[in-house]
Amino acid sequence: MQDVVKLTPRHSGAGELFQLLRDGRPRTRADLAAATGQARSTITARVDQLMSAGLIAPAGEASSTGGRPPTTFAFQPSARVVLAVDLGATHARLAVTDLASVVLAEGEAPIAIADGPDAVLRWVAEHGRKLVAEAGRSLGDLVSVGVGLPGPVEHATGRPINPPIMPTWDDADVRGLLSAELGGADVLVDNDVNLMALGEHRSAFPDVDDMLFVKVATGIGSGIISDGRLRRGAQGAAGDIGHIAVPGAEDVPCRCGNLGCLEAVASGRALAEELRREGLDAADGADVVALVRAGDLAAGRAVRQAGRELGGVLAACVSLLNPSLVVIGGVVAEAGEHLIAGIREVVYARSLPLATQHLRIVTSQARSEVGILGASAMAVDHVLSPVAIDALLEARIA
Amino acid sequence: MQDVVKLTPRHSGAGELFQLLRDGRPRTRADLAAATGQARSTITARVDQLMSAGLIAPAGEASSTGGRPPTTFAFQPSARVVLAVDLGATHARLAVTDLASVVLAEGEAPIAIADGPDAVLRWVAEHGRKLVAEAGRSLGDLVSVGVGLPGPVEHATGRPINPPIMPTWDDADVRGLLSAELGGADVLVDNDVNLMALGEHRSAFPDVDDMLFVKVATGIGSGIISDGRLRRGAQGAAGDIGHIAVPGAEDVPCRCGNLGCLEAVASGRALAEELRREGLDAADGADVVALVRAGDLAAGRAVRQAGRELGGVLAACVSLLNPSLVVIGGVVAEAGEHLIAGIREVVYARSLPLATQHLRIVTSQARSEVGILGASAMAVDHVLSPVAIDALLEARIA
């Protein structure tokens, strides 16, 4: 992210101090001095800087052993807002959140990602500005934007790379286009599944350091949290498990051009196709889920078998990554226990005891909000980093 | 590692300053003040602390624009030494290195890991002390020890967890036993393949942030470098790819009790067994390599097929992790191009273009030294962390 915020050689250190306060707990100047080993005069100066930028505020008095009780200071998540954008092939969800990722205003609408970056991003900016106003804030309060796209993204530049379902977006300057429309706010872009992993991690499992989030929808993908952080790999393509080969499916063609890919046998699209061949009325994963919920046996059986196919691939992922948690999200996960049961069956059968003795496999807790929460978290992390805080304070002084 | 070094609430900040100097480049006090934004008086005090501990030393004068030229200071890797220990099932390798992982003295010997932790670690300590003397240093200079073990290790505690080939080591207090014999030096323990990954990364590919190191020997395992650091997973079992299912090998029993594991079809042990069935004389992976090098066609064919089986599993690993480099090490990798060719054949056929467009697959550059280099790097990282440096300086003052 160094290409977004310019690091000034003489940073103030206030950004570093601020990290201690991000947990929201009120602290006195003496607490901060003890925690950092910095002189009281340094702490006082930095606290004043952070206060004048509105990032922290007095939060009452600490108990005192005599004399005037000292003031405590705490993070003010309402100091600024971010815009979270979750774009799918045919659907967009937008939210304005505060710096604690609390949603202040949100909206969703059908879109066509195929309309291309100019049209779609102009629409996003327009609706984003409306949501900022709806949240009672001005564009000057908007410090960053997090965008999830349904395809591979080079995270460092925010540019999509050969995205199969949105070819007109290849190498588009998503950052530049959106920033220009939104008062120059910094724009961060990532793959939608990475942001779902981040959203699930932050909102439901913040204490789990090693987890895998798997989206089972029209396509299949995953996002990796390792040592507490999202891992994107060398080209931002980490987690792309939809085209791993499934044993025994060598004769099933995949839309990627290969044979026997996981997506070709276990995605919402593949399940719907299979049920149509059995004479059922299923256009997509949501229809498959509806059939399962209506008690259709063939649909339940097909989803359970898809779970087993997924389980074969996830067993390999579990062996490689040794997560303590696998979260299954995406529309097909809403079929409930059928999918998870199939996954568990194979993962537990095919893994070494050490990798599974503390392994949980669960469905997403954050559900449809998960992409927005991840986009917000990415945008917030960016503006609250030590370097970004120092740059913000510097800009105020200059 | 917080359980090894006690963090003092008022740390001096010298440890943080030292991180800037770890690259070995000489810097003036003014350089350090500019880079950190700290006051000259603070820098002067911290430089003095680091000098008095011998961690940095004057390194000549910088050019001056007038007046007395300022002194530069640089990291002194010879300030302390670490002991690197690489234990296999039947073989041990030990080295004393400086803080830049330069080997000062080394030795190797046959051992039997099955003799158990007390006997083996006593032997390690005895030979370690000899090597320290041989390097012309005293036990007081030895600040930490890095140990690689041929089995799963809980890194936070340094204890082996149900290690299949060394059952008597289960839950052994490797840290406590070895530290007591080596003047109280901190002891860090990890799985041998993780340390091979770390050693290869640091010595041959320091600029590659996302790589996978694969060891193909009697068993098969891997170590993951992601965003520049070794990732161990929730229980320290990450990279354990030897028991991932290989399509089409469902009838091959593995010593783990499952069927069709990668290790059962592509390890040195499996290859030797296969060649014995064909009437060849091969006890282990080294014999297989010797046959390949002697031009034996059956051996070459078997190694290439093992490469393909490995390639199937590595294609899944590449899809999941998106590394830019896969390094193949271990004794079977010394069979040369036969193994790599089989691996490449399947990985490139079975991966999405985005994951492989910048992917290199190569044999280990560090070869037999790689485990020792990794053990040294782990031990050095531990003692040169900001917290550890501050603790060391504190101990000198107290």
Interface residues (C-beta under 8 A of the other chain):
Chain A: P9 R10 H11 S12 G13 A34 A35 G37 P152 I161 N162 D209 D210 S222 I224 S226 D227 R229 R231 R232 G233 A234 Q235 G236 A237 A238 G239 D240 I241 H243 I244 A245 P247 G248 C256 N258 G312 V313 A315 A316 C317 S319 L320 L321 N322 P323 S324 R350 S351 L352 P353 L354 A355 Q357 H358
Chain B: P9 R10 H11 S12 G13 A34 A35 G37 P152 I161 N162 D209 D210 S222 I224 S226 D227 R229 R231 R232 G233 A234 Q235 G236 A237 A238 G239 D240 I241 H243 I244 A245 P247 G248 E250 C256 N258 G312 V313 A315 A316 C317 S319 L320 L321 N322 P323 S324 R350 S351 L352 P353 L354 A355 Q357 H358
